[in-house]
Amino acid sequence: MLHYLNEGLLPKVINIELTNKCNLVCKMCYRNEMEYPEGSMDIRLFDYIIKKIKDEKLILKKVYLHWRGEPLLVDYVPYAIEQIKTNLDTKVILFTNGTLLDNKLAEAVIRADPDLVSFSMDANSSETYKNIRGYNAIDIVKENMLDFLSLRQLIGSDVKVNINTVLLSENWFELRELVAAWERKVDKIIIKENAMRGNQEFKTRNDEEYCPWPFEILYIAWNGFCFPCCMDVKGTTNLGHIQSSSFKSIWNRHAIVTLRKAFTSKEELAPLCKGCSRVLSD
């Protein structure tokens, strides 16, 4: 994996955080650990980022329009999708809790032509949903998902629709019902382990010798500062501001190179990586 330290390389995936605000309070969300100012990305900063990606000729596999918050709290999501699809040769992926995706917004999102819209839903019943996400919004989410799927068919869009579920002690007993209810309606249902730092519940063993995040993905916070990992919710490993450095410069900051070297040379993990549920540690 040492070739990943080559300065000629650039990120393959970029997460643009349109906002780190959220309208739910989920038990397993790493926002519970967040010590970072709340805010939303100014549309002019978003436009700057897209232009910078294009001007610097980054070859990206994917652009995600989320990180620590609910992206649909920002009113220009359809515009953001359109700008990426128009200016960049890459896939656009939107994750949402689905509570705000009413019929009007759903149509605008579909017509903007994202490649994937993934709904986060961790329950099949109102009681379990409220227990996990803090509000009894399951009926709204289900209705919005059904409307989105109907509009997709009506418009003739090929946007993929997934459900993402986190496996928890609070929901494991009804996930079979959730899968049975939706597996023929959506394209894929993904059940993941709890990724909160220090979590050992339902943990699976990962025998990879390195974590792919600092080798492939760059996270741009709502205020333009860049970070190497989705788990850096506190913003401790700041790689600089997107308006003051090139992508190549940001991608080769000492802080992120140090993260990579810890995996490639079997050195002690950096503080950001210690305790991460995605990294196998003895």
Protein Blocks (a to p, Z undefined) as FASTA:
>chain_A
ZZmmpmkbccfbdcddfbfcdfbdcfklcklmpccddddddfklmmmmmmmmmmnopacf
bdcdbfkbcfklpcklmmmmmmmmmmpccddddddehlmmcfklmmmmmmnopabdcddd
fbfbfklmmmmnopacklmmmmmmmmmmmmmmmnopabdcdddddddfklmmmmmmmmmm
mmmmmmbdcddddfbghiaghpacdfbfbdfklmmpccddfkopacfbfklmnopacgbj
fklccfklmmmgfklmmmmmmmmnopacdfklgopakbccZZ
